[in-house]
Amino acid sequence: MRADGAVEYMNRAWSTYTGLAQTEVSPEDWRRVTHPDDIEGNLEEHRRAREAHDRIAREFRLRRHDGVYRWFIARSEPVWDAEGKVYRRFGVATDIDDTKQIQAKLAEMTDSIPQIIWTSDADESNVAYNRKWWDYTGLDRARSSPADAIGCVHPEDIERIMPLWRPKDGKIADWEAEYRLRRHDGVYRWHLGRVVSARDENGAVKKRYGTATDIDETKRIFEEYRLLGETVPSFVWVTDVEGRMVYANSRWEEFTGIAAAKFGSGDWEKVIHPDDFPKTVAAWREAGAKGAPYEAEFRVRGKDGRYRWVLRRAAPVRHDDGNVIRWIGVSVDISDQKRLEQELRAAIEVRDQFLAVCSHELKTPLTLLELHAESFKRKYVRGNPADLTGEALQKYFDRLDNHLKRLDRRINDMLDISRISTGRLDVVLEEIDLVAQTRAALENLAPELENTAAALSLAEEGPVACAGDPHRIEQVIANLVENALKYGKGKPVEIRVHSDRTSAILEVRDRGPGIAPENQKRIFGRFERAADGTGVSGLGLGLFIASEIVAAHRGEISLTSRPGEGSVFTVRLPKIEPEG
């Protein structure tokens, strides 16, 4: 084509398609086969290109030889002479009717979607929007430019959005952000924008596709929830579908030390206890797949490094199209509840253990009493005078009294456990001599001492005055001596009573198996034994009760022991200095 528009050459495809001659194609021939609605636009584009010495890229419809119009895209490039003037153009017209039909169907489909949808080339050329964009913004479809689209974004959001849209380093990436778009009536509404890129085999961006979803109503609801959330003494939060924190009330940051704006989807692993993280993520993913509410219990780490139990309940927030766009939830601190549950389980375990041990320990003296009574009954029925003498009867009643005292001590131990548990272990303090109190305790234990082969010795250093409850202190001494006799298994037991500048001191030493260091604190606990694997029975209460009684006297009890070398239990009570 010459610069004046006269056609110099047409290939055979022209005549095959239009049915016109291949040679001597006039401007009138072009007009005859161009769709009437496109003629003026073509002429205008040609005038512009001639004046600007620019290339042409124009879509229009050409009539086929059978009268059917099909869409073509015509492109032409100017050719300059030595003086820099355009003297000829080379052009090509490509049939794009099938493509246009596909685009029309896609446009029809996208126009039915309630979201704004757009696409463009990597350089922001060839921008196309669905009908929702034009209806919402009120822009002129024929005259709109990319600058007009950017102008619809709220001025306060432009500075935040543009680095995502046009990265300074030129590295185009997918992104998601919330921003306000101006409606045709001048009102700005919040939208959630998402942009993804299609790339070629080398990773270069070919096309960009974007959506803008109206979330203004959701934002308003979130703001109401935010105001409400600040009044709630729990964690109130909102995340996107990926788990990124969109909002959290001030309680969250106060506890974790992490602001919601800086909390990404990968940060949950930093605050959820490692043991709880897998099952918590599994519950989240299952709820996400179903789009259903869910709840989970797990531990959250505070900024001080300590974990607290929370009960999380969350529900999905959906857009008008039914898709989940947010999760909103509350996490309630249930640490105290968890502690109480643990204490309750421990209490039930202690109760069951207590009942089992009590059943055994009460049954043993009762069985002995029963056997003793049955033996006496048989002797009485036989009527043998030798079995019914005063001396024989005295031995019988002494043994009977010994069994009853043992049973009485077991019952008192159980009553003391109840008193200790309820804080009602009473002590009536008076001035006592720890030496005299020790002698009295050993005298009451005389029947049991007769039945053991252990040698028991008492070393005393004169009267040792202290403040104590006589009955309770005797109980402590008896428990320590009984413990030494049980575990000493016939070996000597040494008792020493003395004092230092501040304390009255009782020491009970045995030659038993000793106690390993890791067990020395444990044995003062409820239902704990001084040594395992010894075959020694008992409630496991003697040392516990003794330590509680000593504590009630503002004293202290301690243990020195090595495996294979026996043990020394030491009781220190506040000393009373004699007057004068």
ZATI-236374 format. One line per field, with one value per residue (C-alpha): residue number from 1; z negated, x, y. Coordinates in steps of 0.2 Angstrom, whole numbers. Layout:
BEGIN
resi = NUM, ...
w = Z, ...
u = X, ...
v = Y, ...
% end
This chain:
BEGIN
resi = 1, 2, 3, 4, 5, 6, 7, 8, 9, 10, 11, 12, 13, 14, 15, 16, 17, 18, 19, 20, 21, 22, 23, 24, 25, 26, 27, 28, 29, 30, 31, 32, 33, 34, 35, 36, 37, 38, 39, 40, 41, 42, 43, 44, 45, 46, 47, 48, 49, 50, 51, 52, 53, 54, 55, 56, 57, 58, 59, 60, 61, 62, 63, 64, 65, 66, 67, 68, 69, 70, 71, 72, 73, 74, 75, 76, 77, 78, 79, 80, 81, 82, 83, 84, 85, 86, 87, 88, 89, 90, 91, 92, 93, 94, 95, 96, 97, 98, 99, 100, 101, 102, 103, 104, 105, 106, 107, 108, 109, 110, 111, 112, 113, 114, 115, 116, 117, 118, 119, 120, 121, 122, 123, 124, 125, 126, 127, 128, 129, 130, 131, 132, 133, 134, 135, 136, 137, 138, 139, 140, 141, 142, 143, 144, 145, 146, 147, 148, 149, 150, 151, 152, 153, 154, 155, 156, 157, 158, 159, 160, 161, 162, 163, 164, 165, 166, 167, 168, 169, 170, 171, 172, 173, 174, 175, 176, 177, 178, 179, 180, 181, 182, 183, 184, 185, 186, 187, 188, 189, 190, 191, 192, 193, 194, 195, 196, 197, 198, 199, 200, 201, 202, 203, 204, 205, 206, 207, 208, 209, 210, 211, 212, 213, 214, 215, 216, 217, 218, 219, 220, 221, 222, 223, 224, 225, 226, 227, 228, 229, 230, 231, 232, 233, 234, 235, 236, 237, 238, 239, 240, 241, 242, 243, 244, 245, 246, 247, 248, 249, 250, 251, 252, 253, 254, 255, 256, 257, 258, 259, 260, 261, 262, 263, 264, 265, 266, 267, 268, 269, 270, 271, 272, 273, 274, 275, 276, 277, 278, 279, 280, 281, 282, 283, 284, 285, 286, 287, 288, 289, 290, 291, 292, 293, 294, 295, 296, 297, 298, 299, 300, 301, 302, 303, 304, 305, 306, 307, 308, 309, 310, 311, 312, 313, 314, 315, 316, 317, 318, 319, 320, 321, 322, 323, 324, 325, 326, 327, 328, 329, 330, 331, 332, 333, 334, 335, 336, 337, 338, 339, 340, 341, 342, 343, 344, 345, 346, 347, 348, 349, 350, 351, 352, 353, 354, 355, 356, 357, 358, 359, 360, 361, 362, 363, 364, 365, 366, 367, 368, 369, 370, 371, 372, 373, 374, 375, 376, 377, 378, 379, 380, 381, 382, 383, 384, 385, 386, 387, 388, 389, 390, 391, 392, 393, 394, 395, 396, 397, 398, 399, 400, 401, 402, 403, 404, 405, 406, 407, 408, 409, 410, 411, 412, 413, 414, 415, 416, 417, 418, 419, 420, 421, 422, 423, 424, 425, 426, 427, 428, 429, 430, 431, 432, 433, 434, 435, 436, 437, 438, 439, 440, 441, 442, 443, 444, 445, 446, 447, 448, 449, 450, 451, 452, 453, 454, 455, 456, 457, 458, 459, 460, 461, 462, 463, 464, 465, 466, 467, 468, 469, 470, 471, 472, 473, 474, 475, 476, 477, 478, 479, 480, 481, 482, 483, 484, 485, 486, 487, 488, 489, 490, 491, 492, 493, 494, 495, 496, 497, 498, 499, 500, 501, 502, 503, 504, 505, 506, 507, 508, 509, 510, 511, 512, 513, 514, 515, 516, 517, 518, 519, 520, 521, 522, 523, 524, 525, 526, 527, 528, 529, 530, 531, 532, 533, 534, 535, 536, 537, 538, 539, 540, 541, 542, 543, 544, 545, 546, 547, 548, 549, 550, 551, 552, 553, 554, 555, 556, 557, 558, 559, 560, 561, 562, 563, 564, 565, 566, 567, 568, 569, 570, 571, 572, 573, 574, 575, 576, 577, 578, 579, 580
w = 0, 5, -7, 1, -3, 14, 14, 24, 20, 13, 11, 17, 0, 3, 18, 11, -4, 3, 21, 27, 40, 33, 43, 44, 26, 23, 7, 13, 13, -5, -10, -1, -11, -28, -40, -40, -59, -57, -42, -51, -64, -51, -42, -58, -62, -45, -47, -64, -58, -42, -53, -66, -55, -67, -65, -64, -74, -71, -73, -61, -52, -33, -23, -15, 3, -4, -13, -31, -41, -51, -63, -57, -65, -53, -57, -46, -48, -39, -28, -27, -13, -14, -19, -33, -25, -24, -6, -9, -21, -23, -31, -35, -40, -51, -53, -72, -71, -80, -94, -95, -97, -111, -119, -118, -127, -140, -142, -144, -157, -166, -165, -175, -189, -203, -205, -195, -183, -172, -162, -154, -146, -156, -151, -155, -137, -130, -147, -147, -161, -163, -164, -183, -182, -170, -180, -196, -191, -178, -167, -148, -140, -124, -132, -148, -150, -164, -172, -174, -183, -195, -198, -205, -220, -236, -237, -254, -247, -231, -240, -247, -231, -218, -224, -222, -204, -198, -208, -208, -204, -189, -197, -194, -208, -213, -226, -237, -246, -252, -245, -242, -225, -220, -214, -200, -213, -221, -236, -240, -245, -252, -240, -241, -226, -220, -205, -197, -182, -168, -163, -148, -149, -154, -168, -160, -163, -148, -155, -172, -179, -193, -203, -215, -227, -237, -255, -261, -271, -278, -284, -292, -301, -306, -313, -324, -329, -333, -344, -353, -353, -363, -377, -378, -390, -377, -361, -347, -329, -311, -298, -279, -271, -272, -290, -289, -304, -297, -315, -333, -348, -360, -372, -358, -357, -376, -378, -363, -360, -342, -332, -321, -306, -307, -310, -294, -291, -295, -312, -320, -323, -333, -346, -347, -358, -348, -355, -350, -333, -321, -328, -328, -310, -305, -313, -304, -287, -289, -293, -278, -267, -273, -276, -293, -310, -321, -339, -346, -362, -362, -371, -366, -371, -379, -377, -393, -386, -396, -388, -393, -387, -375, -368, -350, -341, -324, -310, -291, -284, -266, -252, -242, -230, -244, -244, -261, -262, -281, -297, -313, -330, -349, -359, -378, -391, -399, -409, -426, -420, -414, -430, -440, -428, -432, -450, -450, -441, -453, -468, -461, -458, -476, -482, -473, -479, -497, -497, -490, -503, -517, -513, -514, -530, -539, -534, -541, -559, -558, -551, -565, -578, -570, -570, -588, -594, -585, -593, -610, -606, -602, -618, -628, -620, -624, -642, -645, -662, -656, -642, -654, -668, -673, -664, -648, -648, -651, -636, -626, -631, -629, -611, -608, -615, -603, -588, -593, -596, -578, -571, -581, -574, -556, -558, -566, -551, -539, -549, -549, -530, -530, -542, -532, -516, -523, -533, -550, -557, -574, -586, -604, -609, -626, -633, -632, -636, -620, -629, -640, -625, -616, -631, -632, -613, -615, -630, -620, -606, -618, -612, -594, -600, -609, -592, -583, -584, -582, -595, -599, -609, -615, -618, -627, -632, -647, -646, -629, -631, -615, -610, -605, -605, -616, -607, -589, -594, -601, -584, -574, -585, -583, -565, -563, -574, -566, -549, -555, -562, -546, -534, -546, -546, -563, -562, -576, -577, -586, -593, -599, -607, -609, -605, -598, -600, -592, -590, -599, -588, -586, -576, -571, -562, -554, -545, -531, -512, -512, -499, -483, -481, -468, -479, -495, -492, -486, -501, -511, -499, -502, -499, -496, -503, -510, -498, -483, -481, -499, -501, -516, -517, -524, -520, -514, -526, -541, -534, -526, -542, -552, -540, -540, -559, -560, -548, -559, -573, -562, -562, -549, -545, -534, -528, -526, -517, -505, -497, -507, -522, -530, -534, -547, -549, -558, -566, -572, -583, -590, -606, -622, -633, -652, -663, -674
u = 0, 7, 7, -9, -19, -19, -17, -2, -4, -16, -12, -24, -32, -40, -50, -53, -61, -70, -73, -66, -52, -34, -28, -33, -41, -48, -53, -71, -68, -62, -78, -89, -83, -80, -95, -104, -102, -83, -80, -78, -67, -55, -54, -50, -37, -29, -29, -21, -8, -3, -2, 8, 18, 13, 9, -9, -17, -36, -50, -65, -77, -75, -88, -85, -90, -106, -111, -106, -95, -80, -69, -51, -36, -26, -9, 3, 20, 26, 41, 52, 63, 80, 72, 63, 46, 33, 31, 24, 15, 16, 1, -8, -26, -29, -45, -49, -67, -66, -56, -69, -83, -73, -70, -88, -93, -80, -86, -104, -98, -87, -101, -112, -100, -103, -85, -74, -63, -49, -35, -20, -3, 13, 16, -2, -8, -23, -33, -50, -64, -80, -96, -96, -81, -90, -106, -98, -86, -97, -81, -83, -79, -73, -62, -56, -37, -26, -24, -43, -43, -29, -38, -53, -42, -44, -29, -24, -23, -13, 4, 1, -5, 6, 22, 12, 6, 22, 37, 52, 63, 52, 49, 30, 23, 5, -2, -18, -23, -38, -41, -56, -63, -74, -91, -100, -109, -92, -94, -79, -81, -69, -63, -52, -40, -31, -19, -11, 1, 2, 20, 29, 41, 55, 45, 42, 25, 13, -4, -10, -27, -36, -52, -59, -72, -83, -80, -87, -101, -89, -77, -91, -96, -78, -77, -92, -84, -67, -76, -85, -69, -60, -72, -70, -57, -52, -43, -54, -47, -50, -39, -40, -42, -23, -22, -15, -20, -32, -37, -34, -40, -27, -28, -19, -4, -3, -1, 9, 19, 15, 5, -9, -2, 14, 7, 8, 0, 17, 18, 6, 19, 29, 15, 6, 14, 24, 14, -3, 2, -1, -18, -23, -17, -27, -43, -40, -38, -53, -64, -57, -60, -78, -81, -88, -86, -74, -66, -50, -40, -21, -8, -2, 15, 15, 28, 36, 38, 24, 10, -8, -22, -36, -52, -53, -70, -70, -83, -81, -87, -93, -95, -111, -105, -103, -84, -76, -66, -62, -62, -68, -65, -62, -50, -54, -41, -46, -29, -38, -51, -37, -28, -44, -48, -30, -32, -48, -41, -26, -39, -49, -33, -27, -45, -44, -27, -31, -46, -36, -22, -35, -44, -28, -21, -38, -41, -24, -27, -45, -40, -27, -41, -52, -39, -35, -53, -56, -40, -47, -64, -57, -46, -61, -72, -59, -59, -40, -36, -19, -26, -37, -25, -23, -6, -13, -28, -17, -6, -21, -28, -11, -10, -28, -24, -9, -20, -33, -20, -13, -30, -33, -17, -22, -39, -31, -19, -34, -43, -27, -26, -44, -39, -24, -33, -46, -33, -40, -25, -25, -11, -12, 5, 13, 30, 36, 52, 56, 66, 51, 40, 51, 52, 33, 31, 43, 34, 18, 27, 33, 22, 28, 46, 44, 40, 55, 73, 80, 90, 84, 94, 90, 104, 98, 106, 96, 79, 76, 62, 52, 34, 24, 7, 11, 0, 5, 24, 22, 13, 29, 41, 30, 29, 48, 52, 39, 47, 64, 59, 50, 64, 78, 73, 80, 95, 99, 89, 97, 87, 95, 88, 98, 98, 108, 106, 89, 81, 76, 82, 76, 86, 80, 94, 91, 102, 90, 93, 94, 85, 92, 94, 81, 68, 72, 59, 46, 45, 37, 22, 5, 5, 24, 35, 52, 59, 52, 54, 57, 41, 36, 17, 9, -2, 13, 6, 18, 31, 18, 8, 25, 30, 13, 13, 31, 26, 11, 24, 34, 48, 57, 60, 74, 83, 101, 103, 113, 108, 115, 120, 103, 94, 93, 77, 80, 66, 70, 57, 58, 68, 62, 76, 73, 69, 82
v = 0, 17, 32, 39, 23, 15, -3, -10, -29, -41, -60, -73, -75, -58, -64, -82, -74, -58, -64, -48, -47, -49, -34, -16, -16, 2, 10, 8, -11, -10, 0, -13, -28, -19, -20, -3, -1, -2, 9, 25, 18, 11, 28, 37, 24, 26, 45, 44, 32, 43, 59, 50, 39, 25, 7, 1, -13, -13, -26, -25, -36, -41, -48, -65, -70, -78, -62, -68, -56, -62, -53, -49, -40, -29, -24, -13, -6, 10, 10, 26, 32, 40, 57, 49, 50, 35, 30, 13, 1, -18, -25, -42, -46, -61, -70, -70, -73, -90, -82, -68, -80, -89, -72, -68, -83, -80, -62, -68, -80, -68, -55, -66, -67, -55, -51, -38, -48, -41, -47, -38, -42, -41, -23, -18, -17, -26, -23, -31, -30, -39, -30, -29, -17, -5, -6, -2, 11, 20, 23, 24, 8, 16, 29, 21, 19, 10, 27, 29, 12, 17, 33, 23, 16, 27, 39, 32, 15, 19, 20, 3, -5, 1, -8, -24, -19, -12, -19, -7, -22, -27, -44, -47, -58, -64, -54, -51, -35, -26, -8, 4, 6, 21, 17, 27, 37, 43, 31, 20, 2, -10, -24, -39, -39, -55, -55, -71, -72, -84, -88, -95, -110, -98, -91, -74, -67, -67, -62, -56, -60, -52, -51, -38, -45, -32, -35, -19, -27, -40, -26, -17, -33, -35, -18, -21, -37, -28, -16, -30, -40, -27, -30, -49, -56, -69, -70, -64, -65, -66, -75, -77, -94, -97, -93, -76, -65, -51, -45, -50, -40, -32, -48, -58, -46, -43, -62, -68, -51, -53, -40, -47, -37, -46, -64, -75, -92, -100, -92, -103, -116, -103, -101, -118, -131, -144, -158, -150, -143, -158, -161, -143, -141, -157, -150, -133, -142, -153, -138, -129, -143, -144, -125, -130, -123, -132, -132, -137, -137, -133, -124, -106, -99, -82, -69, -75, -93, -101, -110, -109, -120, -112, -118, -112, -111, -104, -102, -98, -81, -83, -71, -69, -82, -95, -95, -94, -78, -77, -87, -78, -86, -84, -93, -95, -98, -114, -117, -116, -128, -140, -138, -142, -157, -163, -161, -170, -184, -185, -184, -198, -208, -204, -209, -226, -229, -224, -236, -250, -248, -245, -261, -271, -262, -263, -281, -287, -283, -288, -304, -307, -302, -315, -328, -324, -325, -341, -349, -343, -351, -368, -368, -363, -377, -390, -384, -388, -379, -375, -364, -355, -350, -332, -331, -338, -326, -311, -316, -318, -301, -293, -299, -294, -276, -275, -279, -267, -253, -257, -256, -239, -232, -236, -228, -213, -212, -212, -198, -188, -189, -182, -168, -164, -163, -151, -140, -146, -154, -146, -145, -139, -132, -133, -134, -152, -162, -171, -184, -189, -188, -201, -212, -212, -216, -231, -237, -238, -247, -260, -274, -272, -270, -287, -295, -289, -295, -277, -269, -252, -239, -222, -209, -193, -177, -172, -163, -155, -142, -137, -131, -146, -155, -171, -182, -177, -177, -195, -199, -193, -203, -218, -217, -214, -229, -240, -236, -239, -256, -261, -257, -262, -280, -284, -273, -261, -245, -230, -215, -199, -184, -168, -149, -135, -116, -115, -132, -148, -162, -180, -192, -210, -221, -238, -250, -254, -254, -235, -223, -217, -198, -197, -204, -194, -180, -192, -203, -188, -189, -197, -216, -216, -230, -227, -240, -250, -269, -273, -283, -271, -267, -252, -237, -226, -213, -213, -201, -190, -188, -185, -171, -163, -163, -156, -142, -138, -136, -124, -137, -147, -165, -171, -187, -192, -209, -219, -235, -250, -239, -236, -219, -206, -196, -179, -169, -151, -142, -124, -125, -117, -110, -114, -99, -91
% end
